Amino acid sequence: MKTPLVFSSLIITLSLFAQAPTALQQPSTPFGSPAASPSGNSGGTAPRAGDESEGDKIAGGGNNFLGKDLPFLDPNGNFSFDGQHGNVMNNRLFRARFEKYLNAEEESGPDSREYNAVIKEILDRLAPGQADVFVRDTGKTNLETAFSLLSKASSFDIDAHLCDAIASDVYSIWQSQNENDRLERLNVTLEQKQQMTKWNLQHTIQDLGNDIGSATKKSQDPFKEKLKQEQLDASTTDLKKDMLEKEVEMKANIAKEALNDTTAKLNFQTLMLQLFLQRRYQHVIICTRFYRAIFKDGSDQLTPGKDVAELFGKVSGGPPTLEVLDSLSSEAMRDVKEGVEAFLFLLDKNEMESATNRLAEAFAIGEYMPEIRLLPREKKRQALAFFQKANQLMSAMEVRDYGLAEQLIKEIQPMAQDFDATKPNQVIQTAKQVSALHLGKAINAASAGDQATMESEIKAASEIWPRNPQLAEVTKKIFDNSNVINKSLNEFDQLLQEKNYWLIDQDKGRFLIATANSPEREKQLEKVLTDVATIRMTILQAEAIAKRGDKCGAWETVESIYKKFPDDNKLNQLRATLTTEASDFVNSLSHAKELEDSNQPGSSLAWYLRAQHIYPSSDFAQQGITRLVTQLFPENK
C-alpha cells in the first residue's frame, strides 16, 4: 500500500471543496455518499464503505503526527482535516469540477508543447549554480535570459499571466536594488562632504581661537573678549548645522535601503506563497530559484503575514522557508506524475474504480500540472463513464431507490473489475428484507383491525423503500374499505388543491395506500413526494452551504429550483432570507438579467462580471457571461 502523504495543496482543495462539518463527519457509503438505514428508525444509518477505516483512526488521533491539525489524505481518497473527515469524491463542487475536466480536450497542441518547453528552459537556466553563468550565444547570464523568457511564457493562455506577475516582482526587486545602490553612492558622497565640513570646522575654530587669544593678551577688556567669542560661535554655527543635516540625510538613506529591501522581499515572498496555495508548483520553483539568485544573503526564511504563516504552518508543520516550499512543490509534482501513471496502468487493467480515484486524487493535488492537462480526452472519457454511473449509484442510495441501485450495480461491474458491490448489495438486501417485514406486520395488523399499527407499519415500509413494487400490492389487499379510501382520497385532493405538499409528504404512508387504485392520483402523489424530496434536499444543502458562510452559493442552490417550485412556502422563506444576506450579489444578477432582457448586452455583461467578482464560483454569472460573449462575438463561438 502506498504510504499516506501530507500535501500542501490539500489545504486549498479543502478550502475550495470542503463540505459542512456535519457532512464531513458522516461515514461514507460506496463512493463516499450517505446511505439510508433499512430499519424503521429514521435516525439510523446502514453500513457504509468508509466506516472507521484504519486510515481514519490514524488521521483522527489527536496526538499523532498526522493528527487533527494537519490535512491527511490516505490511499483510498479519504481526507481528514481539523477534526473533520470525508472523501475527496464525496463533494458536489469537486465532482462538478472533476467532471468538467474529464470532458475537456487535452492541452496537447503546439502552444501547450511550446509553453512547457519555455517553462522547462526557465527552470533549467535557474537551476542551482547556473543562474550567474554567462552564455556567449545570448550575451547574457542565465538569470537575465530566464527573466526575458517569463514574458514569452506569459503570452500563453494556460499561464494565466502568472509569469507576468513573477516578472513584475523580479523587475521591482532589481529597481529596488538599483535605488539602494544609488543611496549607497549618495551616502559615500555625503560622508566625504561631511569630512570636508568637519575639517573646515576644526580649522575655523583653531584660527579664530588663536585670534581671540592674542586679542585677549593685548587687551583685558571683557566686552571685547565677549565680542570675539560671539564672532567664533557665528562662524562655526553654519558648519555645525551642515554636518548635522548630512548626518540626518545619511541615516534616512540607510533606513530607505532597509525598507526597500524588506518590501521587495515581502512582496516576492507573498507571491510565492500565493502561487503555492494555488497549486502552481512549477511557478513556485521558478520563484524560489529567482529569489536565491537575486538575494544572496543566504537566508531561506520567509516572513509572510501572520494569517499566511499560520495557514502554511498547518501544511508543513513548521515556519515557511524556501527549502520547504521547494520540497513540498517537488513532492506534489512527483505525486501527480505517479498518480497519472497509476491511472493509465489501472485503466489498461480495467480496474476503473481505482483508476478514477487515483486520477481524482492527482487532479485535486495538481490540477494545473502538465501530466494532468495533457491526458488524452478519450482516456478521461472512460473514467467519466464510470464516474457518472458511480454518482448515479450514490444518488439512488441517497433517495433509497434500491431497484435503480441494483440495476446500476449490474451496469458498473462489467466496467470495473475492482468494483466491490458487497456493501451496497448488503444495504439493498437488508432494506428489502426489513421493508417486507414491515409489510407483513401491516397485513397482520389490518387483519386484527389495528388500523394505527397498520398505518405505522406501512409508513415505515415506505420510508425504507419508497419505490418498493410490493407496497402497492399490499395496500390493495389491506384497504378494501372504500370509506377509508374515499376519505383519504378526498383529503388528498383537498391538500393537492391547496398545494399543501408538505402535509401530504408528512402522511404519505396513508396516501400511498389510498391512491393505489387510482393511477392518476398515484402519479400525482409520486410527483408530490419526488418534488418534496427534491425541495427538502435542496434546503438542507443550502443550509449546510450557508453555515459555512457561503451565502451566495446557498442562494444559487435555492434559486436553481425556485422557478420549478415558486409556491413552496419553506423554499420561499429560505430564499427571502438568503436574498437579504447576499443582496449585493443577487441585485447584480437581477440587474444583469433585466438589462439582458432589454437587449443591452454590454451593460448586462458588466453586471454579470460584477456578480462574478462578488462570487467567483457563481454558475448563474458564468452562464450569463457565456451567453452574452457568444452574442457579442459570434465569430468566436
C-alpha positions as a printed NumPy array, in Angstrom:
array([[  0.   ,   0.   ,   0.   ],
       [  1.236,   3.473,  -0.826],
       [  2.407,   5.48 ,   2.18 ],
       [ -0.068,   8.26 ,   3.141],
       [  1.256,  11.731,   2.357],
       [  0.546,  15.211,   3.648],
       [  0.318,  17.626,   0.74 ],
       [  0.378,  21.357,   0.779],
       [ -2.199,  21.552,  -1.989],
       [ -4.76 ,  19.654,   0.056],
       [ -5.302,  22.708,   2.276],
       [ -6.543,  24.581,  -0.805],
       [ -8.571,  21.628,  -2.045],
       [-10.316,  21.601,   1.311],
       [-10.922,  25.335,   1.332],
       [-12.405,  25.173,  -2.179],
       [-14.374,  21.975,  -1.892],
       [-14.901,  21.268,   1.846],
       [-18.439,  20.497,   2.955],
       [-20.097,  21.439,   6.208],
       [-18.635,  19.711,   9.277],
       [-21.775,  17.668,   9.805],
       [-21.495,  16.261,   6.319],
       [-17.8  ,  15.558,   6.655],
       [-18.183,  13.719,   9.907],
       [-20.694,  11.29 ,   8.442],
       [-19.224,   7.98 ,   7.264],
       [-19.38 ,   7.188,   3.556],
       [-21.369,   4.713,   1.532],
       [-19.843,   3.29 ,  -1.655],
       [-18.251,   6.259,  -3.426],
       [-18.498,   8.278,  -0.213],
       [-22.229,   9.049,  -0.158],
       [-24.565,   8.795,   2.862],
       [-26.906,   5.807,   2.828],
       [-30.272,   5.376,   4.468],
       [-30.957,   2.998,   7.293],
       [-33.012,  -0.032,   6.299],
       [-34.596,  -0.005,   9.742],
       [-37.663,   1.951,  10.61 ],
       [-35.546,   4.325,  12.632],
       [-35.085,   7.495,  10.618],
       [-32.018,   8.444,  12.593],
       [-30.117,   5.214,  11.924],
       [-27.554,   4.555,   9.217],
       [-26.755,   1.49 ,   7.2  ],
       [-23.229,   0.071,   6.907],
       [-21.095,   2.279,   4.721],
       [-17.913,   1.869,   2.753],
       [-15.836,   4.425,   4.628],
       [-16.8  ,   3.414,   8.204],
       [-13.871,   3.643,  10.67 ],
       [-11.125,   2.695,   8.23 ],
       [ -7.662,   2.263,   9.663],
       [ -6.635,   5.47 ,   7.908],
       [ -9.467,   7.346,   9.616],
       [ -8.331,   6.1  ,  13.021],
       [ -4.781,   7.25 ,  12.346],
       [ -5.888,  10.61 ,  10.979],
       [ -8.262,  11.222,  13.828],
       [ -5.706,  10.668,  16.577],
       [ -5.204,  13.892,  18.471],
       [ -1.599,  13.162,  19.443],
       [ -0.364,  11.598,  16.199],
       [  1.915,  13.405,  13.794],
       [ -0.824,  13.135,  11.172],
       [ -3.446,  14.353,  13.631],
       [ -6.325,  16.795,  13.668],
       [ -4.367,  19.887,  12.702],
       [ -2.706,  18.604,   9.531],
       [ -4.54 ,  17.679,   6.314],
       [ -4.269,  13.941,   5.762],
       [ -5.027,  12.019,   2.561],
       [ -4.994,   8.237,   2.595],
       [ -4.689,   5.963,  -0.46 ],
       [ -8.491,   5.493,  -0.59 ],
       [ -9.133,   9.186,  -1.14 ],
       [-10.306,   9.812,   2.435],
       [ -9.067,  13.053,   3.942],
       [ -9.016,  14.369,   7.487],
       [ -8.53 ,  17.999,   8.386],
       [ -9.034,  19.863,  11.649],
       [-11.052,  17.003,  13.144],
       [-13.297,  16.578,  10.088],
       [-13.417,  13.535,   7.822],
       [-14.62 ,  12.992,   4.286],
       [-13.837,  11.619,   0.862],
       [-12.377,  13.688,  -1.937],
       [-15.04 ,  12.239,  -4.279],
       [-17.902,  12.969,  -1.854],
       [-18.147,  16.658,  -2.647],
       [-20.537,  18.396,  -5.006],
       [-18.177,  21.178,  -6.071],
       [-15.239,  18.851,  -6.56 ],
       [-17.335,  16.351,  -8.535],
       [-18.582,  19.122, -10.828],
       [-15.079,  20.476, -11.42 ],
       [-13.658,  16.998, -11.933],
       [-16.419,  16.076, -14.404],
       [-15.73 ,  19.265, -16.359],
       [-12.068,  18.274, -16.545],
       [-12.916,  14.754, -17.73 ],
       [-14.946,  16.241, -20.614],
       [-12.308,  18.823, -21.567],
       [ -9.98 ,  18.335, -24.501],
       [ -6.366,  17.648, -23.645],
       [ -3.905,  20.528, -23.999],
       [ -1.614,  18.698, -26.385],
       [ -1.414,  21.288, -29.184],
       [  1.742,  23.121, -30.331],
       [  1.05 ,  26.009, -27.935],
       [  0.996,  23.671, -24.952],
       [  4.198,  21.926, -26.02 ],
       [  5.939,  25.247, -26.605],
       [  4.751,  26.595, -23.248],
       [  6.011,  23.558, -21.361],
       [  9.338,  23.846, -23.196],
       [  9.647,  27.508, -22.159],
       [  8.873,  26.687, -18.516],
       [ 11.452,  23.868, -18.593],
       [ 14.078,  26.182, -20.069],
       [ 13.418,  28.777, -17.358],
       [ 13.805,  26.134, -14.661],
       [ 16.984,  24.777, -16.262],
       [ 18.582,  28.21 , -16.535],
       [ 17.765,  28.949, -12.899],
       [ 18.99 ,  25.568, -11.634],
       [ 21.413,  25.726,  -8.684],
       [ 24.772,  27.111,  -9.797],
       [ 23.509,  28.1  , -13.265],
       [ 21.854,  31.477, -12.727],
       [ 25.074,  33.566, -12.883],
       [ 26.621,  31.601, -15.77 ],
       [ 27.322,  33.847, -18.781],
       [ 26.146,  32.407, -22.12 ],
       [ 28.104,  33.627, -25.116],
       [ 25.369,  32.806, -27.624],
       [ 22.913,  35.168, -25.942],
       [ 25.379,  37.639, -24.479],
       [ 23.532,  37.41 , -21.176],
       [ 23.621,  35.466, -17.965],
       [ 21.151,  32.623, -17.464],
       [ 19.359,  34.8  , -14.913],
       [ 18.791,  37.568, -17.471],
       [ 17.717,  35.053, -20.132],
       [ 15.273,  33.372, -17.755],
       [ 13.783,  36.782, -16.927],
       [ 13.229,  37.557, -20.617],
       [ 11.578,  34.129, -21.086],
       [  8.943,  34.983, -18.453],
       [  7.278,  37.39 , -20.865],
       [  7.174,  34.69 , -23.537],
       [  5.653,  32.142, -21.131],
       [  3.025,  34.632, -20.007],
       [  1.745,  35.041, -23.562],
       [  0.167,  31.558, -23.417],
       [ -3.396,  31.263, -22.12 ],
       [ -2.545,  28.306, -19.882],
       [ -0.152,  30.506, -17.878],
       [ -2.929,  32.919, -16.839],
       [ -0.292,  35.718, -16.77 ],
       [  1.344,  34.231, -13.682],
       [  4.785,  34.614, -15.262],
       [  3.96 ,  38.286, -15.8  ],
       [  3.373,  38.603, -12.07 ],
       [  6.726,  36.924, -11.366],
       [  8.493,  39.167, -13.89 ],
       [  6.888,  42.253, -12.385],
       [  8.108,  41.364,  -8.896],
       [ 11.599,  40.476, -10.131],
       [ 11.805,  43.795, -12.011],
       [ 10.611,  45.645,  -8.896],
       [ 13.35 ,  43.941,  -6.87 ],
       [ 16.002,  44.995,  -9.384],
       [ 14.661,  48.547,  -9.344],
       [ 14.8  ,  48.485,  -5.558],
       [ 18.366,  47.211,  -5.625],
       [ 19.355,  49.926,  -8.118],
       [ 17.798,  52.514,  -5.844],
       [ 19.746,  51.088,  -2.901],
       [ 22.978,  51.31 ,  -4.911],
       [ 22.181,  54.947,  -5.666],
       [ 21.537,  55.633,  -1.983],
       [ 24.826,  53.954,  -1.045],
       [ 26.734,  56.128,  -3.528],
       [ 24.926,  59.181,  -2.222],
       [ 25.947,  58.275,   1.344],
       [ 29.587,  57.941,   0.273],
       [ 29.413,  61.42 ,  -1.246],
       [ 27.701,  62.805,   1.856],
       [ 30.31 ,  61.218,   4.098],
       [ 33.102,  62.804,   2.041],
       [ 31.405,  66.183,   2.262],
       [ 30.886,  65.716,   5.99 ],
       [ 34.598,  65.009,   6.437],
       [ 35.424,  68.159,   4.479],
       [ 32.993,  70.197,   6.583],
       [ 34.483,  68.73 ,   9.737],
       [ 37.988,  69.697,   8.584],
       [ 36.79 ,  73.248,   7.823],
       [ 35.142,  73.475,  11.229],
       [ 38.256,  72.356,  13.034],
       [ 40.456,  74.884,  11.216],
       [ 37.958,  77.708,  11.672],
       [ 37.837,  77.088,  15.392],
       [ 41.616,  76.902,  15.526],
       [ 42.191,  80.14 ,  13.558],
       [ 39.553,  82.173,  15.368],
       [ 40.694,  80.751,  18.689],
       [ 44.242,  81.977,  18.094],
       [ 42.973,  85.463,  17.16 ],
       [ 40.839,  85.639,  20.289],
       [ 43.781,  84.527,  22.453],
       [ 46.099,  87.193,  21.007],
       [ 43.497,  89.934,  21.425],
       [ 42.839,  88.907,  24.993],
       [ 46.509,  89.148,  25.94 ],
       [ 46.82 ,  92.612,  24.434],
       [ 43.615,  93.917,  25.935],
       [ 41.963,  92.846,  29.143],
       [ 38.632,  94.41 ,  28.114],
       [ 35.856,  91.826,  28.942],
       [ 33.5  ,  93.381,  26.402],
       [ 35.908,  92.836,  23.516],
       [ 36.597,  89.293,  24.704],
       [ 32.851,  88.504,  24.652],
       [ 32.509,  90.042,  21.199],
       [ 35.284,  87.862,  19.838],
       [ 33.632,  84.725,  21.311],
       [ 30.327,  85.587,  19.639],
       [ 32.202,  86.032,  16.375],
       [ 33.67 ,  82.497,  16.815],
       [ 30.222,  80.983,  17.528],
       [ 28.7  ,  82.695,  14.496],
       [ 31.46 ,  81.438,  12.204],
       [ 31.019,  77.814,  13.254],
       [ 27.202,  77.595,  13.504],
       [ 26.608,  77.085,   9.774],
       [ 29.32 ,  74.435,   9.61 ],
       [ 27.839,  72.523,  12.551],
       [ 24.367,  72.775,  11.057],
       [ 25.645,  71.492,   7.703],
       [ 27.288,  68.5  ,   9.428],
       [ 24.069,  67.663,  11.303],
       [ 21.963,  67.82 ,   8.131],
       [ 24.32 ,  65.466,   6.315],
       [ 24.249,  63.055,   9.266],
       [ 20.407,  63.026,   9.244],
       [ 20.294,  62.527,   5.479],
       [ 22.737,  59.609,   5.655],
       [ 20.674,  57.849,   8.338],
       [ 17.488,  58.448,   6.337],
       [ 19.134,  56.864,   3.278],
       [ 20.179,  53.833,   5.328],
       [ 16.578,  53.456,   6.568],
       [ 15.279,  53.713,   2.973],
       [ 17.677,  50.966,   1.881],
       [ 16.44 ,  48.643,   4.624],
       [ 12.803,  49.43 ,   3.831],
       [ 13.3  ,  48.89 ,   0.093],
       [ 14.985,  45.547,   0.7  ],
       [ 12.334,  44.373,   3.181],
       [  9.427,  45.473,   0.971],
       [ 10.874,  43.792,  -2.122],
       [ 11.423,  40.527,  -0.233],
       [  7.991,  40.573,   1.371],
       [  6.192,  41.198,  -1.945],
       [  8.062,  38.382,  -3.672],
       [  7.526,  36.004,  -0.755],
       [  3.808,  36.76 ,  -0.774],
       [  3.653,  35.946,  -4.487],
       [  5.495,  32.664,  -3.89 ],
       [  3.098,  31.583,  -1.174],
       [  0.095,  32.647,  -3.246],
       [  1.258,  30.507,  -6.178],
       [  1.939,  27.649,  -3.782],
       [ -1.585,  27.795,  -2.373],
       [ -2.942,  27.948,  -5.939],
       [ -1.119,  24.667,  -6.664],
       [  1.073,  26.266,  -9.351],
       [  4.103,  24.273,  -8.303],
       [  6.31 ,  24.942, -11.342],
       [  5.862,  28.678, -10.839],
       [  6.712,  28.271,  -7.142],
       [ 10.041,  26.643,  -8.011],
       [ 10.729,  29.386, -10.577],
       [ 10.126,  31.96 ,  -7.829],
       [ 12.36 ,  30.235,  -5.287],
       [ 15.2  ,  29.993,  -7.804],
       [ 14.844,  33.649,  -8.785],
       [ 14.794,  34.545,  -5.094],
       [ 18.029,  32.707,  -4.345],
       [ 19.714,  34.169,  -7.432],
       [ 18.722,  37.762,  -6.585],
       [ 19.029,  37.786,  -2.788],
       [ 22.43 ,  36.364,  -1.96 ],
       [ 22.253,  36.829,   1.803],
       [ 21.839,  33.06 ,   2.273],
       [ 18.571,  33.381,   4.236],
       [ 15.842,  30.885,   3.292],
       [ 13.409,  32.1  ,   5.936],
       [ 10.152,  33.645,   4.669],
       [  8.344,  36.371,   6.584],
       [  4.71 ,  36.489,   5.393],
       [  1.785,  37.867,   7.355],
       [  0.514,  36.107,  10.451],
       [ -2.528,  34.519,   8.744],
       [ -0.475,  33.148,   5.849],
       [  2.202,  31.857,   8.213],
       [ -0.411,  30.04 ,  10.314],
       [ -2.034,  28.559,   7.206],
       [  1.336,  27.399,   5.93 ],
       [  2.221,  26.038,   9.353],
       [ -0.803,  23.726,   9.192],
       [  0.532,  22.408,   5.876],
       [  4.213,  21.957,   6.678],
       [  4.243,  21.698,  10.451],
       [  6.811,  24.497,  10.693],
       [  7.627,  28.053,   9.584],
       [  7.7  ,  28.733,   5.834],
       [ 11.108,  28.552,   4.161],
       [ 12.307,  28.345,   0.573],
       [ 13.529,  24.812,   1.208],
       [ 10.108,  23.709,   2.463],
       [  8.365,  25.36 ,  -0.493],
       [ 10.747,  23.627,  -2.894],
       [ 10.399,  20.211,  -1.294],
       [  6.605,  20.32 ,  -0.953],
       [  6.181,  21.559,  -4.524],
       [  8.547,  18.904,  -5.89 ],
       [  6.819,  16.202,  -3.85 ],
       [  3.401,  17.29 ,  -5.108],
       [  4.655,  17.302,  -8.716],
       [  6.098,  13.816,  -8.262],
       [  2.9  ,  12.51 ,  -6.728],
       [  0.778,  13.932,  -9.557],
       [  3.043,  12.219, -12.086],
       [  2.777,   8.91 , -10.214],
       [ -0.993,   9.33 ,  -9.906],
       [ -1.389,   9.758, -13.677],
       [  0.901,   6.792, -14.345],
       [ -1.139,   4.686, -11.919],
       [ -4.356,   5.819, -13.647],
       [ -3.09 ,   4.73 , -17.071],
       [ -1.88 ,   1.385, -15.726],
       [ -5.145,   0.655, -13.893],
       [ -7.104,   1.76 , -16.96 ],
       [ -5.359,  -0.898, -19.055],
       [ -6.182,  -3.467, -16.365],
       [ -9.89 ,  -2.465, -16.437],
       [ -9.705,  -1.545, -12.743],
       [-11.819,   1.521, -13.326],
       [-12.771,   2.352,  -9.729],
       [ -9.15 ,   2.566,  -8.558],
       [ -8.138,   4.32 , -11.776],
       [-10.81 ,   7.008, -11.34 ],
       [ -9.886,   7.526,  -7.687],
       [ -6.188,   7.861,  -8.498],
       [ -6.941,  10.407, -11.208],
       [ -9.254,  12.356,  -8.894],
       [ -6.555,  12.493,  -6.213],
       [ -3.927,  13.625,  -8.717],
       [ -6.344,  16.255, -10.061],
       [ -7.064,  17.556,  -6.556],
       [ -3.352,  17.885,  -5.793],
       [ -2.079,  19.335,  -9.081],
       [ -4.899,  20.419, -11.355],
       [ -2.557,  22.581, -13.476],
       [  0.335,  20.14 , -13.86 ],
       [  1.267,  19.134, -17.448],
       [  0.641,  15.451, -16.689],
       [ -2.967,  16.317, -15.822],
       [ -3.566,  18.763, -18.674],
       [ -2.003,  16.51 , -21.352],
       [ -4.043,  13.398, -20.523],
       [ -5.98 ,  12.349, -23.683],
       [ -9.694,  13.006, -23.604],
       [-10.628,   9.512, -24.809],
       [ -8.922,   8.017, -21.739],
       [-10.565,  10.56 , -19.454],
       [-13.943,   9.754, -21.01 ],
       [-13.548,   6.126, -19.926],
       [-13.168,   7.351, -16.353],
       [-16.099,   9.73 , -16.906],
       [-18.452,   6.868, -17.818],
       [-17.642,   5.099, -14.563],
       [-17.708,   8.367, -12.622],
       [-21.22 ,   9.2  , -13.825],
       [-22.547,   5.733, -13.054],
       [-20.951,   5.911,  -9.623],
       [-22.626,   9.261,  -8.965],
       [-25.954,   7.824, -10.123],
       [-25.482,   4.96 ,  -7.695],
       [-24.748,   7.444,  -4.91 ],
       [-27.923,   9.368,  -5.712],
       [-30.006,   6.199,  -5.888],
       [-28.699,   5.065,  -2.496],
       [-29.355,   8.511,  -1.03 ],
       [-33.013,   8.547,  -2.095],
       [-33.363,   4.804,  -1.32 ],
       [-34.258,   3.829,  -4.859],
       [-32.866,   0.335,  -4.39 ],
       [-34.326,  -1.017,  -7.617],
       [-32.359,   1.52 ,  -9.649],
       [-29.32 ,   0.93 ,  -7.436],
       [-29.381,  -2.814,  -8.241],
       [-29.577,  -2.033, -11.946],
       [-26.658,   0.402, -11.732],
       [-24.52 ,  -2.128,  -9.857],
       [-25.074,  -4.601, -12.69 ],
       [-24.018,  -1.947, -15.213],
       [-20.937,  -0.878, -13.237],
       [-19.482,  -4.322, -12.535],
       [-18.526,  -5.086, -16.178],
       [-16.932,  -1.628, -16.441],
       [-14.684,  -2.07 , -13.397],
       [-13.201,  -5.369, -12.31 ],
       [-12.193,  -3.864,  -8.971],
       [-15.657,  -2.557,  -8.097],
       [-16.731,  -4.031,  -4.745],
       [-20.516,  -4.289,  -4.651],
       [-20.592,  -6.128,  -1.315],
       [-21.615,  -3.196,   0.867],
       [-24.196,  -1.586,  -1.443],
       [-25.721,  -5.019,  -2.087],
       [-25.827,  -5.611,   1.657],
       [-27.664,  -2.312,   2.17 ],
       [-30.117,  -3.128,  -0.639],
       [-30.874,  -6.65 ,   0.521],
       [-31.263,  -5.544,   4.133],
       [-33.647,  -2.764,   3.064],
       [-35.725,  -5.241,   1.042],
       [-35.953,  -7.681,   3.927],
       [-36.873,  -5.05 ,   6.515],
       [-39.419,  -3.457,   4.168],
       [-41.022,  -6.874,   3.555],
       [-41.076,  -7.452,   7.314],
       [-42.97 ,  -4.183,   7.897],
       [-45.432,  -5.027,   5.119],
       [-46.082,  -8.408,   6.726],
       [-46.747,  -6.714,  10.061],
       [-49.075,  -4.263,   8.311],
       [-51.094,  -7.148,   6.849],
       [-51.357,  -8.825,  10.256],
       [-52.414,  -5.547,  11.908],
       [-55.084,  -4.963,   9.259],
       [-56.439,  -8.473,   9.814],
       [-56.637,  -7.756,  13.536],
       [-58.384,  -4.418,  12.937],
       [-55.463,  -2.469,  14.375],
       [-55.55 ,   0.461,  11.981],
       [-52.973,   2.558,  13.883],
       [-50.351,  -0.209,  13.781],
       [-51.196,  -0.993,  10.161],
       [-50.678,   2.616,   9.103],
       [-47.462,   2.855,  11.148],
       [-46.014,  -0.263,   9.515],
       [-46.99 ,   0.903,   6.016],
       [-45.33 ,   4.257,   6.709],
       [-42.181,   2.523,   7.992],
       [-42.034,   0.295,   4.891],
       [-42.472,   3.295,   2.566],
       [-39.709,   5.224,   4.323],
       [-37.259,   2.359,   3.993],
       [-38.047,   1.624,   0.333],
       [-40.387,   4.251,  -1.163],
       [-40.471,   2.572,  -4.599],
       [-40.993,  -0.979,  -3.36 ],
       [-43.193,  -2.671,  -6.003],
       [-44.854,  -4.821,  -3.309],
       [-46.038,  -1.731,  -1.455],
       [-48.945,  -1.151,  -3.851],
       [-49.919,  -4.841,  -3.818],
       [-50.069,  -4.956,  -0.039],
       [-52.069,  -1.741,   0.193],
       [-54.625,  -3.126,  -2.252],
       [-55.15 ,  -6.138,  -0.015],
       [-55.372,  -4.06 ,   3.157],
       [-57.573,  -1.172,   2.112],
       [-60.706,  -2.768,   0.759],
       [-62.763,  -0.435,   2.865],
       [-63.941,   2.158,   0.362],
       [-64.938,   4.664,   3.024],
       [-61.426,   4.884,   4.386],
       [-60.018,   5.097,   0.901],
       [-62.509,   7.736,  -0.208],
       [-61.853,   9.817,   2.893],
       [-58.109,   9.677,   2.274],
       [-58.601,  10.483,  -1.407],
       [-60.818,  13.473,  -0.625],
       [-58.284,  14.745,   1.863],
       [-55.523,  14.196,  -0.68 ],
       [-57.443,  16.112,  -3.356],
       [-58.059,  18.995,  -0.956],
       [-54.415,  19.197,   0.107],
       [-53.362,  18.971,  -3.517],
       [-55.694,  21.827,  -4.455],
       [-54.334,  23.883,  -1.546],
       [-50.789,  22.979,  -2.677],
       [-50.056,  21.779,   0.844],
       [-47.452,  19.312,  -0.383],
       [-45.502,  19.092,   2.861],
       [-48.573,  17.836,   4.731],
       [-49.106,  15.23 ,   2.005],
       [-45.497,  14.107,   2.417],
       [-45.915,  14.003,   6.185],
       [-48.779,  11.487,   5.827],
       [-47.515,   9.78 ,   2.691],
       [-47.978,   6.23 ,   4.016],
       [-51.764,   6.655,   4.191],
       [-51.962,   8.399,   0.819],
       [-49.79 ,   5.738,  -0.841],
       [-52.361,   3.178,   0.253],
       [-55.353,   5.34 ,  -0.719],
       [-54.105,   6.125,  -4.237],
       [-53.071,   2.57 ,  -5.029],
       [-56.239,   2.004,  -7.107],
       [-56.23 ,   5.457,  -8.669],
       [-53.485,   5.634, -11.32 ],
       [-53.981,   9.362, -11.917],
       [-53.747,  10.242,  -8.214],
       [-50.887,   7.778,  -7.789],
       [-48.92 ,   9.7  , -10.397],
       [-49.827,  12.979,  -8.693],
       [-48.705,  11.619,  -5.323],
       [-45.481,  10.277,  -6.766],
       [-44.754,  13.691,  -8.255],
       [-45.549,  15.431,  -4.944],
       [-43.262,  13.088,  -2.969],
       [-40.49 ,  13.478,  -5.529],
       [-40.848,  17.268,  -5.523],
       [-40.874,  17.499,  -1.713],
       [-37.812,  15.246,  -1.537],
       [-36.062,  17.481,  -4.063],
       [-37.031,  20.636,  -2.141],
       [-36.018,  19.112,   1.197],
       [-32.636,  18.018,  -0.154],
       [-32.082,  21.465,  -1.694],
       [-32.999,  23.235,   1.566],
       [-30.665,  21.009,   3.586],
       [-27.899,  21.53 ,   1.074],
       [-28.403,  25.314,   1.032],
       [-28.489,  25.489,   4.83 ],
       [-25.254,  23.487,   5.027],
       [-23.59 ,  25.803,   2.498],
       [-24.878,  28.871,   4.361],
       [-23.448,  27.56 ,   7.64 ],
       [-20.01 ,  27.667,   6.027],
       [-20.551,  31.365,   5.352],
       [-21.169,  30.91 ,   1.606],
       [-24.434,  32.867,   1.405],
       [-24.152,  33.411,  -2.357],
       [-23.65 ,  29.676,  -3.014],
       [-26.61 ,  28.864,  -0.767],
       [-28.788,  31.376,  -2.637],
       [-27.82 ,  29.891,  -6.023],
       [-28.652,  26.406,  -4.737],
       [-32.156,  27.556,  -3.775],
       [-32.625,  29.716,  -6.88 ],
       [-31.759,  26.787,  -9.17 ],
       [-35.074,  25.088,  -8.307],
       [-37.156,  28.114,  -7.266],
       [-38.751,  28.617, -10.689],
       [-39.842,  24.982, -10.639],
       [-41.467,  25.323,  -7.185],
       [-42.412,  29.007,  -6.828],
       [-45.33 ,  28.285,  -4.47 ],
       [-43.435,  26.313,  -1.823],
       [-43.527,  28.268,   1.453],
       [-40.406,  26.773,   3.042],
       [-38.407,  27.337,  -0.113],
       [-39.697,  30.917,  -0.376],
       [-38.803,  31.673,   3.242],
       [-35.253,  30.414,   2.839],
       [-34.907,  32.207,  -0.485],
       [-36.054,  35.508,   1.05 ],
       [-33.572,  35.142,   3.913],
       [-30.652,  34.305,   1.587],
       [-31.628,  37.103,  -0.818],
       [-31.25 ,  39.58 ,   2.031],
       [-27.95 ,  38.085,   3.211],
       [-26.462,  38.073,  -0.325],
       [-28.184,  41.235,  -1.516],
       [-25.247,  42.719,  -3.476],
       [-24.741,  39.519,  -5.438],
       [-28.47 ,  38.938,  -6.046],
       [-29.065,  42.57 ,  -7.08 ],
       [-26.166,  42.402,  -9.549],
       [-27.558,  39.234, -11.148],
       [-31.087,  40.662, -11.235],
       [-29.93 ,  43.903, -12.83 ],
       [-27.815,  41.974, -15.343],
       [-30.824,  39.831, -16.317],
       [-33.066,  42.886, -16.719],
       [-30.507,  44.543, -18.999],
       [-30.096,  41.304, -20.964],
       [-33.87 ,  41.033, -21.45 ],
       [-33.865,  44.705, -22.537],
       [-31.331,  43.857, -25.264],
       [-28.491,  45.788, -23.636],
       [-25.773,  43.103, -23.824],
       [-22.82 ,  45.375, -22.996],
       [-24.281,  46.739, -19.785],
       [-25.668,  43.339, -18.889],
       [-22.218,  41.744, -19.332],
       [-20.71 ,  44.348, -16.997],
       [-23.23 ,  43.473, -14.295],
       [-22.703,  39.762, -14.766],
       [-18.964,  40.357, -14.37 ],
       [-19.661,  42.362, -11.221],
       [-21.706,  39.459,  -9.846],
       [-18.89 ,  37.066, -10.693],
       [-16.429,  39.366,  -8.934],
       [-18.589,  39.226,  -5.796],
       [-18.912,  35.41 ,  -6.013],
       [-16.326,  33.885,  -8.399],
       [-17.901,  30.387,  -8.218],
       [-21.301,  31.603,  -9.471],
       [-22.825,  29.343, -12.148],
       [-25.523,  31.943, -12.937],
       [-22.964,  34.679, -13.578],
       [-20.808,  32.374, -15.706],
       [-23.817,  31.263, -17.776],
       [-24.835,  34.894, -18.349],
       [-21.282,  35.839, -19.37 ],
       [-21.113,  32.892, -21.766],
       [-24.45 ,  33.813, -23.381],
       [-23.514,  37.458, -23.836],
       [-19.981,  36.778, -25.079],
       [-21.444,  34.376, -27.651],
       [-23.986,  37.038, -28.618],
       [-21.434,  39.868, -28.814],
       [-18.702,  37.856, -30.525],
       [-20.42 ,  35.157, -32.625],
       [-17.245,  34.631, -34.645],
       [-15.547,  33.254, -31.525],
       [-18.361,  30.857, -30.649]])
